[in-house]
Amino acid sequence: MRPFTFRSSFAILLLFTAFIVGISNRTGASTLRDGAKQQAAAVVQDQHEIPESKRIQMAVLLDTSNSMDGLINQARGQIWKIVNEFAIAKGPNGQLPNFEVALFEYGNNSLDAEGGHLRMVTPFTDDLDKVSHDLFSLTTNGGQEYCGHVLKASLERLDWSDAEDDLKLIFIAGNEPYTQGDVDPYEVAQRAIQRSITVNTIFCGAQAQGINTGWQKGARLADGSFINIDQNIASVAVETPHDKKLAELSEKINTTYVFFGEKKDREARRRLQRIQDRAAAGGGRGVAATRATAKAGRLYRTEDFDLVSAIQAGRVKLEDVKPELLPEELKGKSSEEIQNYLNAKSAERAQIQKEIAQLSAEREKFIAAALAAKGEPGAETLESAVLKAVHDQAARKNIQFDKGKQEKTAGGKGR
């Protein structure tokens, strides 16, 4: 097995997921609704103002055979851009959907042959740092790519919503014949659509080859989209004057999180966050900037580890938190002192979120102008393929995106 190298400084995430996928922490976000209509400003709108309703569930199934290094690197580079797009999604009456992402890998010879050379890497989660971590942990090897097997596994092993009005999507990407293996992917697709789960196929190669090897049919049978991409192409990275400051604010906002819980868990969570910051920075300033936008937004959920967010979301009450679960800086302090400390962190975070929203909006304007001046549409990538399909299919569930802020070629939409 050989580790991936991040070849693309501004390539695709979350792959589908990206899509990837509540960028705002719910923490002091109410101060951020200044009436700004920029797409990036939408990332930090207060989700308490509008009740959350629909769920968006996206399962990304990635081929991790030897030929797929470029696909994985695209996903790593574009995860936060995809998440930022989902952040501007709105349901009926402006309700804000919850967003969950799952990740499977298949076609890797290091995986169990009897199980179809596949693995559920991440079950449905709204923990975006965990998704990013798992994406960067993937390695390529082999192998035998059985689309039917991994589609069947995703249907049976993931906790899909039963609500017909929820947006439930599968994105499967690969470059071998769609019908390899002894599980019929077309039969699985029909089972999926019976549960209101849409299957989208992304063929890594020429369009004609994807059609001839069954990828287009696989999408049509499940009301999905068939798209072909060049998995080895790198997205054009447009550097902006705002990237450096956004990276600095991404670091600064980390100081406003008050990690609570068992000591080992606090340390692990803080370490995970910083590792993903470094991973994004390794992809270039543009990737780090899009992660900063995500961290200031609604979909970046921190209630499980940040005491400020946990209390504001109603997950815990301060008086119920045992002293040994408090961070060192709060131990031995009175309840009033702790509450004052949390209030100060909340206010500081809200100000940083506001700065990030403003800079992100300016950054999007700069990128849009640069791409317009170039006058050439960007090549189809994992990110653009996912977002194109999502926009079309979300409309069927009465989920809309801020049409005025969509930059088809830029893809960096703040939530």
N, C-alpha and C positions, 0 to 999 in steps of 0.2 A: 504494500500500500504506500502510496506517496502522497504527502500533504499537498494541499492546493496552495498556489501562490496567487496573490491578488493582482491579476494582470491588468485589470481595467480600473483606472482611477475614477471613472464616473459611469461605471456600467450598471447593469440592472439589479435589485433585491427582492426582495422578499419574494422576491422572486415572483412570485406570483403574488404571491403573497403576497411574492411579495407577495402581493397582496397580503406577501406580508404581512397589516394590517392597524381608541379612546385616547388620542394623543394628549389631552390635557389631564393633569393630575387632580383635577377638582379642587386644587388647593389655591385658594385666593384668586381663582380665575375670574371672579365677578368684576374685578377692577379692569379686566382686559377688554370688556365690551365697550369700547369708546366710540362705537359707531363706525369703526373702520371697516371698509367693505373689501379690503384686499383679501385675496385668497389666503395668504399666510395669516392674516389676522383672524380668520375663521378658525384657525388651529387652536386658538386660546380662548374661544368663547366659553362662557360658563355653562356647563352641562346641567346645572341645577335649575337654570331658567326654563328649560324645556324638558319635559319628562322623556326619558329614554324608552324606546319601544322595541322596534324590530331588531332582529339579530342578523348580522352578516357573518356567515361562516364560509371560510375559504380553505380548502385542502389543496396543497401543492405536492404533486407527485413528480419527483425529479429522477431522471436517469443518471446514475453515478458510475456508469461504465467509463472506460478509459477515454473515450472520445468526447466526454462531456465536461471537461475542465472549464471551457469557455462559458458554458451555460451556468455553471455554479458561480463563477466569478461575476457574471452579469447579475445574478441574484444577490450576491453579497453587496455589490456596489449600488444596487437600486432599491434595497429593502425599505429604506426610510422615505424615499420618494413615493413609493407605492403607499406606504402608511399615511403619508401626508395627504394623498388623494382621498383615501377613505375617510379622512377626518372632515372633509367638507360634505360628506353625504348627509342627506336629510330625508326623513320619511314624511308621511302625511302630517300636516299641521306643524311642520318644522321639527318633528321629533328626531332625536339623534340615535341612530342605531348603535348597538353594541357590536364590536368587531372581534372575531376569533379566527385564529390561524392554526392550521395543522400542517405537518410536514412528513412526507414519506420519501424514502429513497428506494430505488429498485435497479436491477441490472448489474449488481455488484457481486462479483464472484466470492467476495469475502463473507457474503451473507448466506444464510441457510438455504441450501439447494432445494430441500424438500418443501420449504415454505415458499418457494418461488423467487428466491434471491431478492427479498424485499425486507424492509424494516420500517416500522412506525417510529420516526425520529422524535416527533413532538405531537402529542394529542392536542385537541382544540384548547387554545389558551389565549388570553389577552395580555400575557406577559411578553412584551416585545423584546426585551433584553434576552430572555430565554430563547426566543425564536432566532434572534441574531446569533447567539452563542452556538446553537445547534447547527445553524447554516454554515458557520465557519468551521465546525468540527467535521464536516463531511470530507471524505476522501474518495478517490476513484480507483476502481480495480475491475478488470474483466470487461464484459461478462455476458450474461443471458438476460435480455430485456423482455419481460413478460407483462405487457400492459394489462391484460385481462386479470392476472393475478393481483396486481397492485390496486387496480380499480375495485375489485371485489373486496380486498382487505380494507380499503378506505370506507366502503359502504358498511361493512360489518363491524369494524373495530372503533370507529369514531362515534362520538355522542352527538349525532345529528339532531337538530331541532325537529319536532313534529309539526310545527306551525307551517301551513302552506304559504303564508304571507312573508315568511322570512326568506332572505336571499341566501341560497345554499349553492356553492360553486365548487367544482373540482377543476383544477388545471393540471393536465398531465403533459409532460414534455419529454421528448426522446427523438431518436433518429433511426430506429430499426422498424421493420414491418410491425404494424399495430396488432396483428393477429398471432404473433408468436406465442407459444405456450399452449397448454391444454385447457385454459379457461377462456371461453368465448367473450371477448370484450364488448361485442355488440349486444349480447344477452344481458351483460352487466349494465350497459348503458340504458337499456329499456327498464331494468329494475330501478335504476337511479331516477329516471324521469317520473316513475310512478310515485316516488317519494318527494317530488318537486326539487330534485337535486340535478343541476345542470352540469354536464361534462364538456369542458373545453379542451381541445387538443392543440398542442403547439409542436409542430414538426420542425426539427433542427436540420434544415436542408432546403433543397429546391422545392417549390410548390408542387410541380408535377409529380415529383417523387413521393411527396407526402400524400397526394391524392391516390396514386397508384398503389401505395402500400397500406391503404385503409384508414389513414388518420382523418381525412375529411368525413368519411362515412361514420366514424366513431363519434364525431361531434354532432352530426346531423341527427343521429338516432336519439340523442339526449338533449335536443334543443340548444346545443352549444355552438361555439364558434371554432372554426378551423383556421389556424394562422401558421404560416411558416416564417422562420427567422434564421438568421445566420448567427449561431451561438458563439462564434469566435470574433465577431465584430465588437469593437469598443465604442460606446456612446461618446459623442463629442462632449468633452468637459469644458464648459464655459466658466472660466474663473471670473469672479466679481470682486469689487472693492469691499464687499461686506463679509466675505468668507472668513477672514481672520477674526473679526470681531465676534461673529457668530460662534466660532469655535471657542473663543474665550468665555463667552456667556454660557456655553454648554458646560464648561468646567465650573463656572461660578455657581450655576444653579445646583450643582451637586452639594454645595455647602449648606443648602437650605433643607436637605432631607434629614430627618431625625430618625435614624434606624433604631427599631426596637425589636424585642424578641430575645431568644437565647443568644448568647454572645457569639457562638460559632456561626449562627444563622445571620446575625447582623454583619459580621465580617465577610461572610461569603457573598451576601447581597451587595455590599459596598464594592467588593472586588469585581463582581460580575458587571456592575454598571461601568466601572472604570475600564475594564477590559474591552467592553463594547465601544466605549469612547475611542480607545486606541485603535480598535479594528476599523472603525469608520475613518479615523484620521489617516490610517494606512492606505485608504483608497483615494486620498487626495482631499484638498480643502472643500471641494464641492460636496463630497459625501459627508464630511464632518458637518458642514453647514446644514444639510438636510436632516441629519440626526438632531442637531440643535433645535430645528423647527419642530421636530416630532416630540422632543422632550418637553417643550413648552406647551404642548397641545393636549387635547382631550383624550386621545387614545393611549397615551403613555401612562399606564395605570401604576400607582405606587401604594395603594391602600394596604397591601399585604405586608409592607416593610417600613413604610414611613408613617410615623405617629401623627404628623400634621394631617396628612391625607386620610388616614384611618379614622380619626375623630371627626373630621369634616364630612366624611362619607357615611358616618353612623356605624362603622364597623366595630368600634370599641368606644368605651367611655374611659376618660382619664383616670377616674377613681377606681376602675377595675383592673388597671395595669399594675401588675406586681412590681415592686421596686427592683427586683433582680432582672427584670426584662427591659428596664430603662437603660439608655446609653450612659456612659460614664459621666458625661457632663451634666446629667440631670439627677444622678443619685445623691441622696441626702438633702435635696431641696424640697421646699414646701410645695403644696399643690398650687398655691398662687404663683410662686416663682416659676414653676414648670409651665403653667398656663401662659404667663407673660412671655416666656422663652418661645413657646410654640407660636404665639401670636406674632412675635417679631419675625420668626422664620417664615411664616405665612405671608406677611407683608413684603418681606424681602423677595420672596419667590415671585409674588405677583408683579413686582416691579421688573424683575428680570424677564418674566414671561412677556410683559408688555414690550420691552426692548427687543426681544427676539422676534415678536410678531411684526414690529415696525421694520426691522432690518430684513426680515424674510420677505416682506412685501416689496421692499426696494430691490432686493435680490431678484425676485421673480420678474420685475419690470426690466431690469438690466438684461437678464437672460433672454426674455422675449424679444427685446430690441435687437440683441446680438444675433439671434437666430433669424429674425426677419430681415436683417441687413444681409445675411448670408444668402437668403433666398432659396435654400435647398432643403427639402424635407429630409429628416433624419432617417437612417435605415431602421427597419423594423427590428426591435429588440424584445427581450422578455418583458421588460417594463411596459413598453408601448402596446405589446400584444395583450397583456393582462388588462390594462386600463381600457383599451378599446372594447374588449369583451364585457368588462364589468359595467361600463356605462350603458351599453345596449341592454344588458340583462337586468340591471337594477331598475330600469324604467318599467319593466313588467311588474315589479313589486311596489311601484309608486315610490321608489327611492330616487331622488334627484341629486345632481351635483351642481355646484355653482357654475353655471354655464359661462358666465362672463369671465371666470378666472381660469378656464381651462386652456393650457398651452399644449397643443397636441404634440409638438416636437420636444418641448422642454421637459414635461413630465413632472417637474418639481412643484407639486401643488400642496401648499400648506393647508393643514386641516383646521 
